[in-house]
Amino acid sequence: MSFDPNTPNLARMYDYMLGGKDNLTVDRAAIDRLVEHIPAAVPLARANRAFLQRAVRHLAGAGVRQFLDLGSGLPTQGNVHEVVREVSPDAKVVYVDHDPVVAAHARALLEEQGKVVFVQADLLRPAELLATPEVTDFLDLSEPVGVLLVSILHFIQDAADPAGMVKVLRDAVAPGSYLVLTHAVETLGREQAEESAKKVYRGSSTGGAAGRSLAEVRAFFGDFELVEPGLVHVADWRPDHPGVIGDEPLPGYLLAGAAKKA
Ligand SMILES: C[S@@+](CC[C@H](N)C(=O)[O-])C[C@H]1O[C@@H](n2cnc3c(N)ncnc32)[C@H](O)[C@@H]1O
């Protein structure tokens, strides 16, 4: 993937929705078009980020000491290693993203001696990723890992075999590991808005978005066991303050879950 300032960039678009400053006019214009069709897009992005942090805190509380954050995005407030440190100061975090813009920011801001590593890689080649020296030297794959695939799988089309990719990851990690993900669902009755929203993403660096059914999203977990409350709308997963994200309930476009390998 190369840097193109004229094409809306997925990581910068998301940064804009989270209130960050690492975005360009072209990214902001794309999000403005998205919001015309999906008015809740910005609160959903923020609910997604808040879920990521709650899930990481939960895993750290359950004893997970290594994290693989795949499709990590631009560093922002409450990065995974910062959240983990609240519970476990010695935890290790590997961030992975294929975007050179993310790589430049992440290397400057995230890498800390011995505790945090950033790897620029395509997660569609998971076996290669897991075999890179940064990962093999840093993580102990015989111990549990928290694998994070948060707001990423819906940007991967079926033709690229996201299910096969996730299976490689599930098979590679030790018992006691967790898979955490969020995923957009096809939501019924709003086809027009969804089609228009997909068009915005088709014109961006990601090349498209693919909402899936609840059953398809559940299948990404394979035989891992979902922790309570299961696969639910993102704001309903172990909320810190039930019912206070935004003034209105968020539409259920985004599912969230965490599951453990037996
Ligand atoms: C919407 S952001 C999600 C950021 C973060 N996971 C979160 O939920 O807060 C999606 C990120 O996935 C990255 N990404 C998309 N396709 C990828 C791929 N094939 N390999 C690696 N990273 C990818 C993008 O560059 C972007 O930074």
The ligand as an SDF file (V2000), in Angstrom:
LIG
                    3D

 27 29  0  0  0  0  0  0  0  0999 V2000
  -11.0970    1.5670   11.0840 C   0  0  0  0  0  0  0  0  0  0  0  0
   -9.3960    1.3450   11.4720 S   0  0  0  0  0  0  0  0  0  0  0  0
   -9.5490    0.4650   13.0080 C   0  0  0  0  0  0  0  0  0  0  0  0
   -8.5190    0.8770   14.0250 C   0  0  0  0  0  0  0  0  0  0  0  0
   -8.5950    0.1050   15.3590 C   0  0  0  0  0  0  0  0  0  0  0  0
   -8.5200   -1.3300   15.1630 N   0  0  0  0  0  0  0  0  0  0  0  0
   -9.8330    0.4390   16.1340 C   0  0  0  0  0  0  0  0  0  0  0  0
  -10.8360   -0.2740   16.0280 O   0  0  0  0  0  0  0  0  0  0  0  0
   -9.8490    1.4480   16.8580 O   0  0  0  0  0  0  0  0  0  0  0  0
   -8.9270    0.0200   10.3560 C   0  0  0  0  0  0  0  0  0  0  0  0
   -7.4150   -0.1100   10.1570 C   0  0  0  0  0  0  0  0  0  0  0  0
   -7.1560   -1.3630    9.4840 O   0  0  0  0  0  0  0  0  0  0  0  0
   -6.0570   -1.1800    8.6090 C   0  0  0  0  0  0  0  0  0  0  0  0
   -6.0970   -2.2220    7.5770 N   0  0  0  0  0  0  0  0  0  0  0  0
   -7.0540   -2.4020    6.6320 C   0  0  0  0  0  0  0  0  0  0  0  0
   -6.7560   -3.4760    5.8440 N   0  0  0  0  0  0  0  0  0  0  0  0
   -5.5820   -3.9900    6.3320 C   0  0  0  0  0  0  0  0  0  0  0  0
   -4.7560   -5.0890    5.9520 C   0  0  0  0  0  0  0  0  0  0  0  0
   -5.0830   -5.8880    4.9170 N   0  0  0  0  0  0  0  0  0  0  0  0
   -3.6180   -5.3150    6.6420 N   0  0  0  0  0  0  0  0  0  0  0  0
   -3.2760   -4.5080    7.6830 C   0  0  0  0  0  0  0  0  0  0  0  0
   -4.0200   -3.4530    8.1070 N   0  0  0  0  0  0  0  0  0  0  0  0
   -5.1610   -3.1940    7.4310 C   0  0  0  0  0  0  0  0  0  0  0  0
   -6.2670    0.2240    8.0590 C   0  0  0  0  0  0  0  0  0  0  0  0
   -5.0490    0.7500    7.5530 O   0  0  0  0  0  0  0  0  0  0  0  0
   -6.7950    0.9650    9.2850 C   0  0  0  0  0  0  0  0  0  0  0  0
   -5.7540    1.6070    9.9720 O   0  0  0  0  0  0  0  0  0  0  0  0
  1  2  1  0
  2  3  1  0
  2 10  1  0
  3  4  1  0
  4  5  1  0
  5  6  1  0
  5  7  1  0
  7  8  2  0
  7  9  1  0
 10 11  1  0
 11 12  1  0
 11 26  1  0
 12 13  1  0
 13 14  1  0
 13 24  1  0
 14 15  1  0
 14 23  1  0
 15 16  2  0
 16 17  1  0
 17 18  1  0
 17 23  2  0
 18 19  1  0
 18 20  2  0
 20 21  1  0
 21 22  2  0
 22 23  1  0
 24 25  1  0
 24 26  1  0
 26 27  1  0
M  CHG  2   2   1   9  -1
M  END
$$$$
